[in-house]
Every structure is written in structure tokens, then in C-alpha cells.
Amino acid sequence: MKFYALSGHPNKPCSVLRFKQCTIMLDCGLDETTMLNFLPLPLVPSRRLASLPTWTPKEQPQVEGELRECAGKVFIDSPPEFCPPQTSLIDFSEVDAILVSNYTSMLALPFIVAERGFRGTVYATEPTLHIGRLCMDELLYHMEQTPRAQHAQHWKRLLHLLPAPLCHAYKPKLWRQLYSADAIADAVRRVHTVGYGEKMDVFGALRVMPSSSGYCLGSANWTISSEYEKIVYVNGSSTLTTHPKQLEQAQLRGARVLILNGLTQVPSYNPDDMIGAFCAKVAHTLKGGGNVLVPCCPSGIVYDLIECLAPYLDQQSLSQVPLFFVSPVAEHSLAYSNILAEWLSHNKQVRVYLPEEPFPHGQLVAGGRLRPYKNLQADGFSAEFRQPCVVFAGHPSLRFGDTVHFMELWGGNAANAVIFTSPDFPYLECLAPYQPLAMNYYFTPIDTSLYFSQANKLIRDLKPQALLTPAQYASPVQRSECQLEADCPVLTYRRGDVLTLPVRRAHQRLQLSAELSERLSPVPVGPGVAAATVTGLLHVQDNRHRLDVAPTPASEAASLQELTEARPRYHTYGAVHVP
Amino acid sequence: MPEIKVTPLGAGQDVGRSCILVSIGGKNIMLDCGMHMGHNDERRFPDFSYIADGSLTEHLDCVIISHFHLDHCGALPFMTEMVGYSGPIYMTYPTKAIAPILLEDMRKVAVERKGESSTSFFTSQMVKECMKKVTAVNLHQTVQVDSEIEIKAYYAGHVLGAAMFHVRVGDQSVVYTGDYNMTPDRHLGAAWIDKCCPDLLITESTYATTIRDSKRCRERDILKKVHECVERGGKVLIPVFALGRAQELCILLESYWERTNLKVPVYFSLGLTEKANNYYKMFITWTNQKIKKTFVERNMFEFKHIKPFDKSYMENPGPMVVFASPGMLHAGLSLNIFKRWAPDEKNMLIMPGYCVVGTVGHKVLNGAKKVEFENPRTVVDVRMAVEYMSFSAHADAKGIMQLIQYCQPKNVMLVHGDAEKMVFLKSKIQQELSLDCFNPANGETCTIVTKPTIAADVSLSLLKRDLQPVAEIGDLRVKRRKLLHGVLMVKGNKVRVLDSDAACAELGVTRHEIRFTSTVTLEDPGPVSRTIDKLHTHLQKRLGITQHLGDGPINIGSVLLQVSGSDQEDLKEAIVSWTYQDDALGSYILNSIKNIDR
């Protein structure tokens, strides 16, 4: 069994497993942190951004205009680019199946599917597909709102001349611009939706099955099994009770190899404390007459934020403050979350039987408290917009989308605040191109993924025979609370690694047909053991092996083949009785 | 021989009160637990005493409910709370949400309006308690009931949340379809199942003899009739169940009213409806693709032209269209409206679904011109036009055959249909698909014998050796068929197939090597080497050996052929020796040499 690591980001994994002649890709996460090297794309031309001084290395005039400096840091003045999974390790046309664990780990799917000769099937749960699509659509929409004619390319050749952190960028020549709407549509067409506990057959050789991982709507861990071997792939699991259906462990036990990814990115922040801190910061800012910007993704934690914030503000007698949710997919996201009862936690699920909507945001929208808008130009936004207010908007990197507009609008006033809740981006880097900044900023990251201590407990419970994790999790320089411990052998990987996993096949399942079974006459050969000789014709179809009655050779037409194949029905052993 | 035993307690050559007992691999499973709408006495519920005199929980391993119609789930609270059953119950999420509403509604009709003593019927609390015991399942989710029973639901399309269930115990399996629909309609998709090859398919056969014409035509037809009726000032009554067909008919009428700009009021009996539409909204993932796609922009279940009905509207003059529950005219609002409107020939009654025997709906459909009612004793003349619309979402004969072909069962059983119609479909299945087909009556047990296969673990080394297309046997290279030869070892419940040598080693058995040797005297003057050549040529002709072996002995596998004697003697001794394993080859060669001169 071989394992190919195509991504080095533990929370945006992409790897490939080769086993029993099947090639299975595990997730296709997109590393978005590359975006932070680029300047923000404003919706309306920004005088501040346009007047930033250009930065040119000595005697390299072709880079002129590609780089600009802001508050001592150099940024690329171009639409942001992304680092897709490594393409050189395997041939994507050989990928038979892609297993997607959650919508945050599928944003590179259009890149993979667009590879020449890709023929595989993508397996994802229905919410993963739908919300993943919303996220991709949002990315694309934001990008298309701020088109640029030119893409900076020259700087990539002069990496060695650039200041840090740009000079440390990982292979920028591999970076790609965002995919097109057609590429998204192609990717979505490849997806076969599955439910938790649904066993899918991969060429008869393997079975793959998702089970709930408790991280977000429709998030899944995957078991990949044959009759004898079981591999468990865990990515982004949570043992906390928020809105998604809780983590299911039963199917994950006793694996030959447990592949563990997507642990918390902010191990020193407790999500419960953070959501409390978030509400307090919002209320504090609003009371001071300021506005609050919450950069966020269009689904996921934002549901919990809204659910907690609305009653909290009511208690603080701030119920007149409007909550705006600005995203091209805001309405879809809110509506969609309320029709996914099967995928929700028990408490949310029982509401459906009343019947009441599982999330309160339907009520909040109906009552005018929460207002979803497609964008800032949408009908009614200018009329409804009043300050102070709370705005939930994308993109959390502050590089494009409506957040850029609000940063430019509110950044100069010390009463306002931006509150980061996404653990995906280092907030200081997000803010770097907006410096100097008068507005307040807070970091209350909410990452419900497993802590290291929770992961260690999970590993103890699941008792795998071997553990495979990103190298970051096993590095000895890590602090003790950020280290994985396991009683079994631990294998680690980095981007570009190819590993041989300790799984050796010894057996194959064989079905003996009814007719053949009837002819067998096992004799006892030891305590509790019976044996019979068996000769049969082997059929292999769809990787399934079946043994049937061998045709009896016609008595006369004896060929060498038939004669050599004829085997006696009995073996001779034991005491010889010679009278 | 292992067998599957099936006994319908209801729905055997009958429609209503679906309840089928299946014994498979030592497990007892109940499929559906319905009530009969046509009866008011103990025949209403299945005869649970048939299962066991004592506790049902001990005898039943699980209960599976296919969908929320009362003839499939109506007896469930009675069974769990009054007879007593606390084992697992499975149904889909929408069924779990909607079934208690319908049960409660039916309970009210039965207890309050008919004035039945509450002791013979379950209470609201019992419905709630019963639903607490239910485990909701998702489509295609493989649910492990216990270590042996595995169930999996498939989309059935009949109503929201309707499912077919695949039940597997060991290597035996049964598919129960519940009610299903093979053609997508306005709000639901078509039933689908994969090629799961069960030992038995238990399918409904409501429309066993019907081949329905195109759906569009039927819709046009019914809309035309409604239009004509309201134009001449008549009132149209459409009895429906609050959930299911009702939603599809509403969508149909809504779009027709929109298109034709009709101003005649359309009403829907209040209460259940609003809630029902809410359920449809929240379980929209169980409807069809089109509704799913557009639900954010436009919710199909919010109607502009259809308004809530008030009882007082019944007396209003002028045309109107009213949807009222229940669907079989056996009680409640629809029956009240019917009594009021039936005597006027301007009016029209559209029955959009099947009616069980004994209901007013069934009588009227069969052309009854007078319907008698008890307490108070009245006779209602039926002068209104009565139209039956084969609209209810069951598979027709073609659909049933199609499903059988999808899932490739080894046997078929028909339930939930009329006895005579079943006979027709049964012969069709036997002739066209050459499958055994059963249609037991209620209480009659069918035994289906299954052929067991044995699952064994075969070592990869043996598999690889015997899968080699070419093998070396002694000096020979022989082309091989995929013939596997080994030893089957049974230890506890572990079955393995091993290479003979490996098996012997594991068992600590030393095999005796037996060698047979036989001498044939040949009359063949000349040098010994010529005799060997002659034998070789002979065997070459017979067996197609290709090697030239020179002067030495001839080796074919373990068979050794030697010639002794001197060049001068006329008689030569041919010695043939072979091992027990190669007995067939050795005997053949020996015989062949004996008869060399013939």
C-alpha cells in the first residue's frame, strides 16, 4: 500500500492511497494562505491602495509595477493566486475515486477534475457538495467582481531578490489563478452524493464509507476497507456539540492505519470561551457607537455566531442593531441549512419534528433582524443600511470580496472593530496591507476541530495498528500540548512524500458456489477442525472471486491439460493398515 | 437447506393493513404495521397473537416501516404500547416526522367522532411514546440492527420519505418495496434500487394489471373536467390525505389557475395542511431535483390561489374546488362535504386514490347511487358526477416488472393488491422473467429455499499460483484453465482454502507418498532408444507433448516412463511409474502404452 502526500497543509489535505490496484484520493484541499502575499482587490478604486509606493529590486525593470510596499511589507499587486495540490507525483487520470471529508477540504476539486484524462468519481455527502459549491461560487463571484487585465508573473523569477516573507514562498510558479465557472460545474458533475453509513463499492475491490465527523454540516470521516484490511481517514473531526451531527466512532475502530489530519489550528484558544469573547467584543464595540465587521465563510461557524449573538445582543439591549450577512450565497446558505435535518445534532433535529426550523436564523430573517444581501449593490441594501451595525461578510483573508470595502470604509475610525473568527488565516497578516489602521481588531478564533489532547484520546479509543499524520503534528520541537501520542508506530509525511504503509495482503475472499458447497464433505482432522479437498473453476468478475464446480472432463477426450489438472479427491495420511 | 419464511398478517392478496412477517437466518422481522381503514372492529389491526402468546419483543428482532400512510404504520402505537413491543423500529426521517401527525389525526377521528371507547384505542400519549422508540434512517445508509441484521433504505417515490428496505441476514436477503412509484411526479422522484440480487423481492402490486397512459394526458383530462364543472357553477370535492398526493394536486391546480386566470376559489382543509407544507419544506431534500433546485427562490409549497377552508364555506353558493381530508371518504370533513354536495348533479367528486373495501369512497366508486349511514341513520343520494383518477403514486405493471429487472431477485412475492390481479401479474413474472413468484393470503406462510454459498478466505499465494495462465509441471509447460485446487479448512466459523501442502503443515499431517508402478511388456525388436522414440512419438500424438527428451526416461509431470531390456531382445519392458496425485495422467499413459499397437 502506497501513500502520496500532495499537500503539506494539515488542514487542507490532499493525498492519494494506492491499494489493491485502486487509486483513491483523500480530499483535495486548497491552500489559500498564498493569497496573503497579494494586495486587496477593492470593489471601488481605492486611492490609498493606488498610491502605495511601488517596490522594484535593483536593475529589474520588468518587475516594475508588480510589487507595492505597505507599512514596510511588500505585496504583489495582482489578483490572488492559489497553491493547488502537487501534480507531479501521480497521474490524475489514474485516480479512481476522490473521497471528500468536508466542504473546507474540496476547494481544489475543479483544479483536479480539469486535469487531462481525469475519469474518477468524487464521493461527498450532499451538504458537502452543496456548501462546497456555495464556497466555490462565492470565491469566483468575488474574483469576477474585481477583474484585472494583467496578472503579475515576473516576480516569480526573481524570488531570491525579494524581501521576506515573499522570498520563502513555496514554488510560486505552481500557483494558479482561480478556476472558471465551467470548471466548477464540471467538478460538481463528477460528484456522487452519499449519506453517512452508505457503503460504496470501488471496483469490487474496496468499500468506502463515510461516517459523521461532527465538524460541520455533512462532514465525514472515511473508512476504506476490503474484507481483511481497513484504513481509516480522519480529517476535521470535532467532539464538541455544535450544530452538526456528532462524531461517530464505532466505524473507525481497529484500523490497520489511521490517517489523521485537520486538528485544531489554534490549540491555545478554547472555542466556548472564544464565542463568549466574540459576543462581548461585538457588544462592547456597538455600545461605543462603532460598527463590527466579521470576516467569515458563507457557512459553518457563522450559523453558530448568529445564533449566539442575536440573543446576547437582546440581553444587552442592543436588539435594534441590524445584523447584515453579505454574501452572494447568503440566502442560499441560510435556507439550505434549515433543510438538512438528517445532518444536524440531536437537539436541532428534534425541532424538525415539531415542525420548527432547526436554526433560528429563519426566524431572525423573517423578523428583519438578520438581513442577507447578495452584495452591497443589492436592492434595498443602501436603504436598509444603518450604523452601528454588525456585518458578516467574505472573504476572511480580507483580500477580496465585500470585507475589503468595509475595511476601507471603517478602517480609519477607532470606534469600529474587525473581529476575526476564522482560524485559517493569521490575522496580523490579513491586516498587513491595511496598516496603519485606526480601527480595533480582535482575534477570537473558533476552531471546533480536535485538540491534541482530544486527538490522543481518540487514538487510544480507536486502537489503530499504525498512525499516519502530517510531520507538523509529530515534530519534537512542538509544545507538549501540541503533540500527538500513540502506542502504535507513527508515520509522518510532508508535501511530496511517497510512503509505503505497513499493510500486507495475505488473503482474498472466495465465494464457493452452492453447487460446489454441496459436494464438499469435510472430515474431522483435529479438535474442532474439519477439512475437505476442493477443486473448482475460479471466476473473477469485478474483483470478486467465485469458485464453481469444475466441468467433469469427457471420458475419452483426454488432453494433457485435463489430465494434469485432474486432482484426487483424497489425500493419504495417518497410520497405514496393512493386513 | 436454509430458507426464508414469509407470512403476511395483512396485505396478503389484499390492500390495507400491511404487515408482513419474515423469518430469515433465524431472525424475525416485521415489515410495516398498518391498519385497515375499512374495518371498525378488531380486524382493523393485524393479529399480533399470531406472532407469540407472550412478549413480542422476545420474538421480533426489528420492525421496519416503509412510509407514513396509515395502512402501513397505523397499528404501530397499538402494537408497541398496547400489545407491548420495545425492540427496535426503523423508518426514514420524514416518515418519523409525519407519521405521528397522521396517527394522531386518525385517532381523533376514530375516538371522538365515532365515539369509540378510548380503552380500545391508543391515546395521544401512546403515539408519542411509540415514536420515541423509532430510529430514523437515511437513504442508502447501512444500518446494523444487531451483529447479523443489516438494513438499507432506497428511495421509493410514493410519498415524502417513502422507502424500500433491503434486509440482509448473513448471506440471505430480502427487499421489501412498501409502496413505490416508478415515474417521477410533480414533487417526488422515481423509485430506484441497485442490482442487489436479493433472495426474495416482496413487492406491492396495487396496479398489477394497469398500464397507465401518459401522465400528462391524465392531468389534462382531469383539469378539463374540473374546469367544465366549475364553469357550469358546480362544486368540486377532492378527498385527499393531507400529505402526499394532496401536495402534487395542489401544485397541479395552482399552475393551471395561474395559466388560465380562473377566479373560482380553491380551498384546502385547514389544520394538517399548513403543518404538512412545513414538513415538505424542511424535508425538501427528499423531493425531486427541480423543487430542490428552486426552493430558495420560490417555495413550491406556498400557494397563491389555494386558500384555507372553513366549514361555513360548505353552504356558500357558486362554484368552488375543495380539497378535504381524509382521502377515502371514511370519516371527517371530506365525508361531511360529500353528504352535503352529493345530491346535486352539477357537482363533481374526484377520487384521486385507491379506496379500501368498506369505505364510502369504495362504494361510490363502484357506482353506488345511495349510501347509507348509521347514527344518525340517513341515506344520501349520489347524483354528483364521480370521477376516478388513477393518480395515486403506485407502480403499474410495467413499473413493477422494471423494478424486478433493476434489483434482480431470485424469487418474487406479491402483496398489497387484489387477488385476481395478482394472478395475472404472477403468471407474467413467471413467463417473462422465469422467476418463482408467490402471492400468499393473510396468515398463509410461504417458504422460500435459498441456496447458500460459502465465503472462504483463500491465501493469496494459492490464488496467485492457480491463477497463473501457464504452469510448470515437471519438464512441461502447460496452459491452464483457472482451476483452483486446495484444501478447505473449517475451524469454528472460520472457513479457509489453503494450498494442500500448507494445510498439511498446519494440521501436522504427514502425507504418504504413494507411487504406482506398472510394467508393460512390448514386442518391439531393435534398439531400446528406438522403442523410447516410438513411445514418445505415440504420446506426442495423443497428448501433444512437444519436448524432445533424448535417450533418457520420459518425464511427464510426476509420471516416469522407462524402457528396460537389451537392444537384442524382441521383448521390451516399459515401466510406468506415477504418484497418487497424478493418477489420472499415469493411468492414461499406462493404458495408452498397453494399447500402442491397436
Interface residues (C-beta under 8 A of the other chain):
Chain A: E126 V194 G195 Y196 G197 E198 K199 M209 E227 Y228 E331 H332 A335 Y336 N338 I339 L340 A341 E342 V352 Y353 P355 E357 P358 R505 A506 H507 Q508 R509 L510 Q511 L512 S513 A514 S517 L520 P522 V525 G526 G528 V529 A530 A531 A532 T533 V534 T535 G536 L537 L538 H539 V540 H545 L547 A550 A558 S559 L560 Q561 L563 T564 E565 A566 R567 P568 H571 T572 Y573 G574 V576
Chain B: Y93 K96 A97 P100 A136 N138 L139 H140 Q141 T142 V143 K275 N278 Y279 K281 M282 F283 I284 T285 F295 V296 K451 P452 T453 I454 A455 A456 D457 V458 S459 L460 L463 D466 L467 I473 L476 V478 K479 R480 R481 K482 L483 L484 H485 G486 V487 L488 M489 V490 K491 G492 R496 V497 S500 A503 C504 L507 V509 T510 R511 H512 I514 R542 L543 G544 I545 I556 G557 Y580 Q581 D582 D583 A584 L585 Y588
